[in-house]
Amino acid sequence: MSQPDRSPSPLALTGESQPAPAAAVDGTWLECIECGETFAPFESVRYTCDACDGLLEVRYDELPTFDDFSGTGVWRYADALPLEEGVTTQEGDTPLYRVPRLETDIGVEALRIKHEGMNPTGSFKDRGMTVGVAVARELGVDRLACASTGNTSAALAAYGSRGGMETLVLLPAGKVAAGKIAQASLHGARILEVDGNFDRCLDIVQELAGRGEVYLLNSLNPFRLEGQKTIGLEILEGFRDDYGAWPDRIVLPVGNAGNTSALYKAFRELVQAGELTPEEVPKLTGVQAEGAAPMVEAVENGADEVRRWESVETKATAIRIGNPVNAPKALPGIRETGGTAIAVSDEEITTAQRDLAEEGIGVEPASAASVAGLRKLREQGVVSSDERVACLTTGHLLKDPDAAAAAGRDPEPVPADTDGVLEVLHE
């Protein structure tokens, strides 16, 4: 299919950093990715552009190099963030696991698993919340809210509680894994179960935020993505230290496309700082479940916009999303880095979940989508054998214990004596 004509993207990988506008405070400001309007970062609450309703990004007049970072975790990268410190539970610094059998089986030069399920509440969402909740405190708000497929609610409840703020979460009734609801409940969130899907929950939360009732901490909030971009910085440093080279490709699950957008922003800033050339930036490769794949549809059709899917279904509950709000940021990220997007079946996701478990890495279904997508792209010849690849796994196995139990082995009944156990073992 022919590609539509496009004017130069405001999110081009080769774009140059801009001097601070009058709205900047200490060299930091918000800027609309559509019309370029600029705003002071902490003057008032806003999520989108006042002029055109476009998505906002946090911008800086001075961008750090790798030599400027020190310490561990998300706040190691404070020089690349809008605040010097956050509401923290020591998030970040997650493992970059080696998986030698999977590496050989899939057939790539190097394969590492960046396991974000090892964050304090068990998902990557902690990275965004340590920044987002700190910004909420800076703005003086007292009620935080999100729509969630589960992980966002758990992280927001934990960080909101630590920050001493009221937390409200809206969940699609009957569509959220038990482990995630338990977390939000124990951390003290007020949980509202909506008779609708995640996208309808987000519609409602946005309306509440627009009326000034809550401070929205979904990934529509540009400050949340600042924390999430540290995933990309950690992956780059890990590959540099272990291989003396950057990864060729990063494969990640796509729900609301926040991580795709955040990693691309991290890489753009490194290019602007002179730390990477555009050719060195890893190919961002998104993976969705076949039953919830609007981003894949847009990439395959060469579309500039994502068509909202009103009906979505997949066992990968964390990416059961039909209207990825960060698509305007994520689509340029995939295209500018030479990446792609692919859809995988629930069966392929379960197989990948088992493959990771055999390497000792326990993840929820949505996380395994990245490995399933890599395998499929390798089989199709899109990924070559000489590539160094990082797969992002976003949530811990215990986030969805029912799915883990269904994918694993069934218990075997045995008699209550040693000889009976041995008999079963020798069958």
VEXDREN-2710 file (C-alpha; in Angstrom, 1 decimal):
% VEXDREN-2710
k/r/px/py/pz
1/MET/0.0/0.0/0.0
2/SER/1.4/3.4/-0.9
3/GLN/2.4/5.7/2.0
4/PRO/0.6/9.1/2.4
5/ASP/2.6/12.3/1.9
6/ARG/3.7/13.7/5.2
7/SER/5.2/17.0/6.2
8/PRO/8.3/16.8/8.5
9/SER/7.3/15.4/11.9
10/PRO/7.7/17.7/14.9
11/LEU/8.9/14.5/16.6
12/ALA/11.6/13.7/14.0
13/LEU/14.6/11.8/15.3
14/THR/17.0/14.4/13.9
15/GLY/15.2/17.4/15.3
16/GLU/17.4/19.9/17.2
17/SER/16.8/21.0/20.7
18/GLN/15.2/24.4/21.1
19/PRO/16.1/27.4/23.3
20/ALA/13.9/27.8/26.3
21/PRO/10.7/29.9/25.6
22/ALA/9.4/32.6/27.9
23/ALA/7.1/30.0/29.6
24/ALA/10.0/27.9/30.8
25/VAL/10.8/27.6/34.5
26/ASP/14.4/26.6/35.3
27/GLY/14.9/25.4/31.7
28/THR/11.8/23.2/31.7
29/TRP/8.5/23.7/29.9
30/LEU/5.6/21.8/28.3
31/GLU/5.2/21.9/24.5
32/CYS/2.4/20.8/22.2
33/ILE/3.5/18.2/19.7
34/GLU/0.9/19.4/17.2
35/CYS/1.0/23.2/17.2
36/GLY/4.1/24.0/19.2
37/GLU/2.4/26.1/21.9
38/THR/4.4/26.2/25.1
39/PHE/3.3/26.3/28.7
40/ALA/4.9/26.7/32.2
41/PRO/5.4/23.2/33.7
42/PHE/3.9/23.7/37.2
43/GLU/1.8/26.8/36.8
44/SER/-1.5/25.0/36.5
45/VAL/-2.9/21.6/35.8
46/ARG/-3.1/20.6/32.1
47/TYR/-2.8/17.4/30.2
48/THR/-3.3/18.6/26.6
49/CYS/-2.7/21.8/24.7
50/ASP/-5.0/24.7/25.5
51/ALA/-4.9/25.9/21.9
52/CYS/-5.5/22.6/19.9
53/ASP/-6.0/19.8/22.4
54/GLY/-2.8/18.1/21.1
55/LEU/-0.6/16.0/23.3
56/LEU/2.1/17.7/25.4
57/GLU/5.7/16.8/26.0
58/VAL/8.1/18.0/28.7
59/ARG/11.0/19.8/27.2
60/TYR/14.4/20.9/28.5
61/ASP/16.9/23.6/27.3
62/GLU/19.9/21.5/28.5
63/LEU/20.0/17.8/27.9
64/PRO/22.3/15.5/29.9
65/THR/24.9/13.0/28.7
66/PHE/25.5/9.6/30.2
67/ASP/28.4/11.1/32.3
68/ASP/25.8/13.3/34.1
69/PHE/24.0/10.3/35.7
70/SER/24.8/8.9/39.1
71/GLY/23.2/6.7/41.7
72/THR/20.7/3.9/41.0
73/GLY/17.1/3.5/40.0
74/VAL/14.8/6.1/38.3
75/TRP/16.3/9.0/40.1
76/ARG/19.8/8.2/38.8
77/TYR/18.5/10.1/35.8
78/ALA/17.3/13.2/37.7
79/ASP/19.2/15.4/35.3
80/ALA/16.8/14.1/32.5
81/LEU/13.7/14.6/34.6
82/PRO/11.5/17.6/35.5
83/LEU/12.2/17.4/39.3
84/GLU/15.3/16.6/41.4
85/GLU/13.5/14.0/43.5
86/GLY/10.2/12.1/43.5
87/VAL/7.8/10.2/45.7
88/THR/9.8/7.0/45.7
89/THR/9.9/3.4/46.8
90/GLN/13.2/2.7/45.1
91/GLU/11.8/1.9/41.7
92/GLY/13.9/1.2/38.6
93/ASP/17.2/-0.5/38.2
94/THR/15.4/-3.7/37.1
95/PRO/17.2/-6.8/35.8
96/LEU/18.3/-7.2/32.2
97/TYR/18.2/-11.0/32.2
98/ARG/20.3/-13.3/29.9
99/VAL/18.2/-16.0/28.4
100/PRO/20.7/-18.3/26.5
101/ARG/18.2/-21.0/25.5
102/LEU/15.7/-18.5/24.2
103/GLU/18.4/-16.6/22.4
104/THR/19.5/-19.7/20.6
105/ASP/16.0/-20.9/19.9
106/ILE/14.8/-17.7/18.4
107/GLY/18.1/-17.2/16.6
108/VAL/19.5/-13.8/17.3
109/GLU/23.0/-12.7/18.2
110/ALA/22.0/-11.4/21.7
111/LEU/18.7/-11.5/23.5
112/ARG/18.1/-9.8/26.9
113/ILE/14.9/-9.5/28.9
114/LYS/14.3/-6.2/30.7
115/HIS/12.0/-7.4/33.4
116/GLU/9.9/-4.4/34.7
117/GLY/7.9/-6.8/36.8
118/MET/10.7/-6.5/39.4
119/ASN/9.7/-2.9/40.3
120/PRO/8.1/-2.4/43.8
121/THR/4.5/-2.9/42.8
122/GLY/5.4/-5.4/40.1
123/SER/5.2/-3.4/36.9
124/PHE/6.8/-0.5/34.9
125/LYS/4.1/1.8/36.1
126/ASP/6.1/2.6/39.2
127/ARG/8.6/4.6/37.1
128/GLY/5.9/6.9/35.9
129/MET/4.2/7.3/39.3
130/THR/7.4/8.3/41.1
131/VAL/7.5/11.4/38.8
132/GLY/3.8/11.9/38.3
133/VAL/2.8/11.9/42.0
134/ALA/5.7/14.2/42.8
135/VAL/4.5/16.6/40.2
136/ALA/1.0/16.3/41.6
137/ARG/2.4/17.4/45.0
138/GLU/4.2/20.3/43.3
139/LEU/0.9/21.4/41.8
140/GLY/-0.8/21.2/45.2
141/VAL/-3.5/18.7/44.1
142/ASP/-5.0/16.3/46.7
143/ARG/-7.0/13.7/44.7
144/LEU/-5.3/11.4/42.1
145/ALA/-7.1/9.3/39.6
146/CYS/-6.6/6.9/36.8
147/ALA/-8.4/4.5/34.5
148/SER/-6.7/1.1/34.5
149/THR/-6.5/-2.4/33.3
150/GLY/-4.8/-3.1/36.7
151/ASN/-1.2/-2.2/36.8
152/THR/-1.7/1.6/36.8
153/SER/-4.2/1.4/39.6
154/ALA/-1.8/-0.7/41.8
155/ALA/1.1/1.8/41.2
156/LEU/-1.0/4.9/41.7
157/ALA/-2.5/3.5/44.9
158/ALA/0.9/2.7/46.3
159/TYR/2.5/6.0/45.3
160/GLY/-0.5/8.1/46.2
161/SER/-0.6/6.5/49.6
162/ARG/3.1/7.1/50.1
163/GLY/2.6/10.7/49.1
164/GLY/-0.4/11.2/51.5
165/MET/-3.0/11.8/48.7
166/GLU/-6.4/10.4/48.1
167/THR/-6.6/7.9/45.2
168/LEU/-9.5/7.0/42.9
169/VAL/-9.3/4.3/40.3
170/LEU/-11.8/3.3/37.6
171/LEU/-11.6/-0.3/36.4
172/PRO/-13.6/-2.2/33.7
173/ALA/-15.8/-4.5/35.7
174/GLY/-14.8/-8.2/35.4
175/LYS/-11.8/-7.4/33.2
176/VAL/-9.0/-6.9/35.7
177/ALA/-6.8/-9.6/37.2
178/ALA/-7.3/-10.3/40.9
179/GLY/-3.7/-9.6/41.9
180/LYS/-4.0/-6.1/40.6
181/ILE/-7.3/-5.3/42.3
182/ALA/-5.9/-6.6/45.6
183/GLN/-3.0/-4.2/45.4
184/ALA/-5.1/-1.2/44.7
185/SER/-7.4/-2.2/47.5
186/LEU/-4.7/-2.8/50.1
187/HIS/-3.0/0.5/49.3
188/GLY/-6.2/2.3/50.1
189/ALA/-7.5/3.4/46.7
190/ARG/-11.2/3.9/46.2
191/ILE/-12.1/1.5/43.4
192/LEU/-15.0/2.1/41.0
193/GLU/-15.9/-0.8/38.7
194/VAL/-17.3/0.6/35.4
195/ASP/-19.8/-1.2/33.3
196/GLY/-17.6/-0.8/30.2
197/ASN/-14.2/-1.4/28.8
198/PHE/-10.9/0.4/29.7
199/ASP/-11.3/3.1/27.0
200/ARG/-14.7/4.1/28.4
201/CYS/-13.1/4.3/31.9
202/LEU/-10.5/6.6/30.5
203/ASP/-13.2/8.7/28.9
204/ILE/-14.8/9.2/32.3
205/VAL/-11.6/9.9/34.1
206/GLN/-10.7/12.5/31.5
207/GLU/-14.1/14.2/32.0
208/LEU/-13.6/14.2/35.8
209/ALA/-10.1/15.7/35.3
210/GLY/-11.6/18.3/33.0
211/ARG/-14.0/19.4/35.7
212/GLY/-11.2/19.7/38.2
213/GLU/-12.4/16.8/40.3
214/VAL/-9.2/14.8/40.1
215/TYR/-5.5/14.9/38.9
216/LEU/-5.2/12.5/36.0
217/LEU/-2.2/10.1/36.1
218/ASN/-2.8/8.0/33.1
219/SER/-0.1/8.1/30.4
220/LEU/-1.9/11.1/28.8
221/ASN/-0.1/13.0/31.5
222/PRO/3.2/14.0/30.0
223/PHE/5.1/13.9/33.3
224/ARG/4.3/10.2/33.8
225/LEU/6.2/9.4/30.6
226/GLU/9.3/11.1/31.8
227/GLY/9.7/8.4/34.5
228/GLN/9.0/5.7/32.0
229/LYS/11.7/6.9/29.6
230/THR/14.3/5.7/32.1
231/ILE/13.6/2.2/31.0
232/GLY/15.3/3.0/27.7
233/LEU/18.3/4.7/29.4
234/GLU/18.8/1.6/31.6
235/ILE/18.6/-0.8/28.6
236/LEU/21.2/1.3/26.7
237/GLU/23.6/1.4/29.6
238/GLY/23.2/-2.3/30.2
239/PHE/24.0/-3.2/26.6
240/ARG/26.9/-0.8/26.5
241/ASP/28.4/-2.3/29.6
242/ASP/27.9/-5.9/28.6
243/TYR/28.5/-5.8/24.8
244/GLY/30.2/-2.6/24.2
245/ALA/27.4/-1.7/21.8
246/TRP/23.8/-0.4/21.7
247/PRO/20.9/-2.8/21.1
248/ASP/19.7/-3.0/17.5
249/ARG/16.1/-3.4/18.5
250/ILE/13.8/-3.1/21.5
251/VAL/10.6/-5.1/21.4
252/LEU/7.8/-4.1/23.7
253/PRO/4.1/-4.8/24.4
254/VAL/1.7/-2.0/23.3
255/GLY/-1.4/-1.0/25.2
256/ASN/-1.8/2.8/25.5
257/ALA/1.7/3.1/23.7
258/GLY/3.1/5.1/26.6
259/ASN/6.4/3.1/26.8
260/THR/6.9/3.3/23.0
261/SER/6.5/7.1/23.3
262/ALA/8.7/7.4/26.4
263/LEU/11.6/5.4/25.0
264/TYR/11.5/7.3/21.7
265/LYS/11.6/10.6/23.7
266/ALA/14.7/9.3/25.6
267/PHE/16.4/8.4/22.4
268/ARG/15.6/11.7/20.7
269/GLU/17.1/13.6/23.7
270/LEU/20.2/11.5/23.5
271/VAL/20.6/12.3/19.8
272/GLN/20.1/16.0/20.6
273/ALA/22.7/15.7/23.4
274/GLY/25.2/14.1/21.0
275/GLU/25.3/10.7/22.8
276/LEU/23.7/8.7/19.9
277/THR/23.6/9.2/16.2
278/PRO/20.2/8.6/14.6
279/GLU/21.6/5.4/13.0
280/GLU/22.5/4.0/16.5
281/VAL/19.0/4.4/17.9
282/PRO/17.3/1.0/18.5
283/LYS/14.4/0.0/16.3
284/LEU/11.3/0.4/18.3
285/THR/9.1/-2.6/17.7
286/GLY/5.5/-2.8/19.1
287/VAL/3.6/-6.0/19.8
288/GLN/-0.2/-6.2/20.4
289/ALA/-2.6/-9.0/20.9
290/GLU/-4.6/-9.9/17.8
291/GLY/-7.8/-9.0/19.6
292/ALA/-6.6/-5.5/20.5
293/ALA/-4.3/-4.3/17.7
294/PRO/-5.2/-0.8/16.5
295/MET/-1.5/0.3/16.5
296/VAL/-0.6/-2.6/14.3
297/GLU/-3.4/-1.8/12.0
298/ALA/-2.2/1.8/11.6
299/VAL/1.4/0.7/11.0
300/GLU/0.5/-1.9/8.5
301/ASN/-1.8/0.5/6.6
302/GLY/0.7/3.5/6.7
303/ALA/-2.0/5.5/8.5
304/ASP/-1.2/8.8/10.4
305/GLU/-3.9/8.1/13.0
306/VAL/-5.1/5.0/14.9
307/ARG/-8.6/3.9/14.4
308/ARG/-10.3/3.3/17.7
309/TRP/-11.4/-0.4/18.2
310/GLU/-14.7/-0.3/20.1
311/SER/-14.5/-4.0/20.9
312/VAL/-11.3/-5.6/22.1
313/GLU/-10.6/-9.0/23.7
314/THR/-7.4/-10.9/24.8
315/LYS/-6.2/-12.8/27.8
316/ALA/-3.4/-10.2/28.0
317/THR/-5.5/-7.9/30.1
318/ALA/-2.8/-5.2/30.5
319/ILE/-2.9/-4.5/26.8
320/ARG/-6.6/-5.0/26.2
321/ILE/-7.0/-1.4/24.9
322/GLY/-8.7/-0.2/21.8
323/ASN/-7.7/3.4/21.7
324/PRO/-4.1/4.0/22.5
325/VAL/-4.0/7.7/23.6
326/ASN/-0.2/8.0/23.0
327/ALA/-0.4/6.9/19.3
328/PRO/0.5/10.4/18.0
329/LYS/3.8/10.1/19.9
330/ALA/4.3/6.4/19.3
331/LEU/3.7/6.1/15.6
332/PRO/6.6/8.5/14.8
333/GLY/8.8/6.6/17.2
334/ILE/8.2/3.3/15.4
335/ARG/8.7/4.9/11.9
336/GLU/11.6/7.2/12.7
337/THR/13.6/4.4/14.2
338/GLY/12.9/1.9/11.4
339/GLY/10.8/-0.3/13.6
340/THR/7.5/-2.0/13.0
341/ALA/4.5/-3.5/14.8
342/ILE/3.0/-7.0/14.8
343/ALA/0.0/-8.8/16.3
344/VAL/0.2/-12.1/18.1
345/SER/-2.4/-14.6/19.1
346/ASP/-3.3/-15.4/22.7
347/GLU/-1.8/-18.9/22.1
348/GLU/1.5/-17.4/21.0
349/ILE/1.5/-15.2/24.1
350/THR/1.0/-18.3/26.3
351/THR/3.8/-20.1/24.6
352/ALA/6.1/-17.2/25.2
353/GLN/5.0/-17.0/28.8
354/ARG/6.0/-20.6/29.2
355/ASP/9.3/-20.1/27.4
356/LEU/10.2/-17.3/29.8
357/ALA/9.2/-19.4/32.8
358/GLU/11.6/-22.1/31.6
359/GLU/14.3/-19.5/31.9
360/GLY/13.2/-18.7/35.4
361/ILE/11.5/-15.5/34.5
362/GLY/7.8/-15.1/35.6
363/VAL/5.7/-12.6/33.7
364/GLU/2.0/-11.9/33.2
365/PRO/0.6/-12.6/29.7
366/ALA/0.9/-9.0/28.3
367/SER/4.6/-9.1/29.1
368/ALA/5.2/-12.2/27.1
369/ALA/3.8/-10.5/24.0
370/SER/7.2/-9.0/23.4
371/VAL/8.9/-12.4/23.1
372/ALA/6.0/-13.8/21.1
373/GLY/6.3/-10.9/18.7
374/LEU/10.1/-11.2/18.4
375/ARG/9.8/-14.9/17.6
376/LYS/7.2/-14.2/14.9
377/LEU/9.2/-11.4/13.3
378/ARG/12.3/-13.6/13.3
379/GLU/10.4/-16.4/11.5
380/GLN/9.2/-13.8/9.0
381/GLY/12.7/-12.6/8.4
382/VAL/12.0/-9.1/9.6
383/VAL/14.5/-9.5/12.4
384/SER/17.9/-10.8/11.3
385/SER/20.1/-13.3/13.0
386/ASP/22.9/-10.8/13.7
387/GLU/20.7/-8.5/15.8
388/ARG/21.1/-7.6/19.5
389/VAL/17.6/-7.4/20.9
390/ALA/16.0/-6.4/24.2
391/CYS/12.5/-7.6/25.0
392/LEU/10.6/-5.5/27.5
393/THR/8.4/-7.5/30.0
394/THR/6.2/-5.1/31.8
395/GLY/4.5/-7.0/34.7
396/HIS/5.2/-9.8/37.2
397/LEU/3.7/-13.3/37.0
398/LEU/1.8/-12.8/40.2
399/LYS/-0.1/-9.9/38.7
400/ASP/-2.3/-12.5/37.1
401/PRO/-2.1/-15.7/39.1
402/ASP/-5.1/-17.3/37.3
403/ALA/-3.4/-16.9/33.9
404/ALA/-0.2/-18.3/35.4
405/ALA/-1.9/-21.3/36.8
406/ALA/-3.7/-22.0/33.5
407/ALA/-0.4/-21.8/31.6
408/GLY/1.4/-24.0/34.0
409/ARG/1.3/-27.7/35.1
410/ASP/-1.7/-29.0/37.0
411/PRO/-1.1/-30.5/40.5
412/GLU/-1.0/-34.3/40.8
413/PRO/-2.8/-36.1/43.6
414/VAL/-0.7/-38.6/45.5
415/PRO/-1.2/-40.8/48.5
416/ALA/0.0/-39.6/51.9
417/ASP/3.0/-42.0/52.1
418/THR/6.5/-42.1/50.6
419/ASP/5.9/-45.3/48.7
420/GLY/2.9/-43.8/47.0
421/VAL/4.8/-40.7/46.0
422/LEU/7.6/-42.8/44.6
423/GLU/5.1/-44.9/42.6
424/VAL/3.7/-41.7/41.0
425/LEU/7.2/-40.4/40.3
426/HIS/8.2/-43.7/38.6
427/GLU/5.1/-43.9/36.4
END
